[in-house]
Amino acid sequence: MLCQHCKQREAKVQLSKIENGLPHDVYLCEVCAQQTHEVSFIFNPAIVPEFLQALFGFNLTSVEQPNEMACPKSCPKCGMTFAQITQAGKLGCSTCYETFEAYLEPLLRRVHGGGQNVGKVPARRGVVIKRRMEHRKLKEKLQVLIQQEAFEEAAVVRDQIRQIEQAQEGGSQDA
């Protein structure tokens, strides 16, 4: 398809516009698109958080960044700073976990979805371990629901916990 503006080059940009309440598409070549100033081909890193927010529904600009001033200057064992750790994406030693714990915990929760390593489950005992993990998660959820005073949902979760406990009691009697 040829550019609708110059009618010489191949159209590589599709602009969807709404004019007078009606949507219509305009097909332009890269040169005409740049000349109309409606499309920018220059990468602007400042718009990345807005793009991710629109795409995935989370806001990177609202994420609290660790305060570098309040952060310990460096790890007493290996000498790495928090800035170096965030730049490298890994810790220097085991003492870094303790030194920067307050700053790493929110970061790990965001990246991994929790602060506890779940690990892999052995195939033979997988069902039992998964049931225990589910039981633990349901108990935590029950506490949250009670704090939020969502008693109807809490009753449903309580019943699920009882079912798991009854299944565990039945399974341990068979063994």
C-alpha positions in Angstrom: 0.0 0.0 0.0 1.3 3.4 -0.9 1.6 6.4 1.5 -1.7 8.3 1.5 0.2 11.6 1.8 3.0 11.5 -0.8 1.7 8.5 -2.8 5.3 7.6 -3.7 6.7 5.4 -0.9 5.3 2.3 0.8 3.2 3.0 3.8 4.8 1.5 7.0 2.9 3.6 9.6 -0.8 3.3 10.4 -2.3 6.1 12.4 -5.7 5.6 13.9 -7.4 8.9 14.4 -10.7 10.0 15.8 -12.1 13.1 14.1 -15.6 14.4 14.7 -16.3 11.3 16.8 -15.5 8.9 13.9 -12.5 6.7 13.7 -10.4 6.4 10.6 -7.0 5.1 9.6 -4.3 7.0 7.8 -1.4 5.1 6.2 1.9 6.9 5.9 5.5 6.3 4.9 8.1 6.9 7.6 9.2 10.2 6.0 5.7 11.6 5.9 4.9 10.4 9.4 7.9 12.2 10.8 7.0 15.4 8.9 3.5 15.5 10.3 5.0 15.3 13.8 2.2 13.0 14.8 4.5 10.1 15.3 7.9 10.1 17.0 10.4 7.5 16.2 12.8 8.7 18.9 13.0 6.4 21.9 12.1 8.3 25.1 12.9 6.2 28.2 10.7 8.5 30.3 7.5 7.0 28.7 8.4 3.4 29.5 6.7 3.4 32.9 3.5 4.9 31.4 3.6 2.3 28.6 4.0 -0.6 31.1 1.3 0.8 33.3 -1.1 0.9 30.3 0.0 -2.5 29.1 0.2 -4.5 32.3 -1.8 -2.4 34.8 1.0 -1.6 37.2 2.7 1.6 37.9 6.5 1.7 38.2 6.6 5.4 39.1 4.6 4.7 42.3 7.0 2.0 43.5 8.9 3.3 46.4 12.5 3.4 45.6 14.9 2.7 48.5 16.4 5.8 50.0 20.1 5.7 49.2 20.9 8.2 52.0 19.3 6.0 54.7 20.8 2.9 53.2 24.1 1.6 54.8 27.0 2.8 52.7 28.4 -0.7 52.0 28.4 -4.3 53.1 30.9 -4.8 55.9 32.1 -8.1 54.4 32.4 -7.6 50.7 32.1 -3.8 50.4 29.3 -3.7 47.9 26.9 -0.7 48.0 23.2 -1.0 47.5 23.6 1.0 44.3 26.1 -1.6 43.0 23.7 -4.5 44.0 20.8 -2.9 42.1 22.9 -2.2 39.1 24.5 -5.7 39.0 21.2 -7.5 39.9 23.0 -9.8 42.4 24.4 -9.6 45.9 28.1 -9.8 46.7 27.9 -12.2 49.7 25.6 -13.7 52.3 26.2 -10.7 54.6 24.6 -8.4 52.0 21.2 -10.1 52.7 21.5 -9.0 56.3 23.0 -5.6 55.6 20.4 -4.5 53.0 17.5 -6.6 54.2 15.1 -3.7 54.6 15.8 -2.6 51.1 15.8 -6.0 49.5 12.5 -7.3 50.9 10.2 -5.0 48.9 12.2 -5.6 45.8 12.1 -9.4 46.2 8.4 -9.3 46.9 7.8 -7.4 43.7 10.0 -9.7 41.6 9.2 -13.1 43.0 5.7 -12.4 44.4 6.7 -13.2 48.0 9.5 -13.2 50.5 9.7 -16.9 51.1 11.5 -19.4 48.9 9.1 -22.2 48.0 11.6 -24.3 46.0 10.8 -27.5 44.1 8.6 -30.3 45.5 9.8 -33.9 45.4 7.6 -36.1 43.2 7.0 -38.8 45.9 5.8 -36.4 48.6 4.6 -33.7 46.3 0.9 -34.1 47.1 1.4 -33.9 50.9 3.7 -30.9 50.6 1.4 -29.1 48.3 -1.5 -29.8 50.6 0.5 -28.3 53.5 1.4 -25.3 51.5 -2.2 -24.7 50.5 -3.2 -25.2 54.1 -0.7 -22.5 55.2 -1.8 -20.1 52.5 -5.5 -20.5 53.4 -4.7 -19.9 57.0 -2.9 -16.7 56.1 -5.8 -15.7 53.8 -8.3 -16.4 56.6 -6.4 -14.0 59.0 -6.4 -11.3 56.3 -10.1 -11.7 55.7 -10.9 -11.6 59.4 -8.9 -8.4 59.7 -10.8 -6.9 56.8 -14.1 -8.1 58.4 -15.0 -10.1 55.3 -16.7 -12.7 57.4 -18.6 -14.5 54.6 -15.5 -15.1 52.6 -13.7 -16.0 55.8 -16.3 -18.7 56.4 -15.7 -20.2 53.0 -11.9 -20.3 53.5 -12.4 -21.8 57.0 -14.5 -24.6 55.5 -11.7 -25.2 52.9 -9.2 -25.4 55.7 -11.3 -27.9 57.6 -11.6 -30.1 54.4 -7.8 -30.1 54.1 -7.4 -30.9 57.8 -9.9 -33.8 57.5 -8.1 -35.2 54.5 -4.8 -35.0 56.3 -6.3 -36.8 59.3 -7.8 -39.5 57.1 -4.5 -39.9 55.2 -2.4 -40.2 58.4 -4.7 -42.9 59.8 -4.3 -44.9 56.6 -0.5 -44.8 56.7 
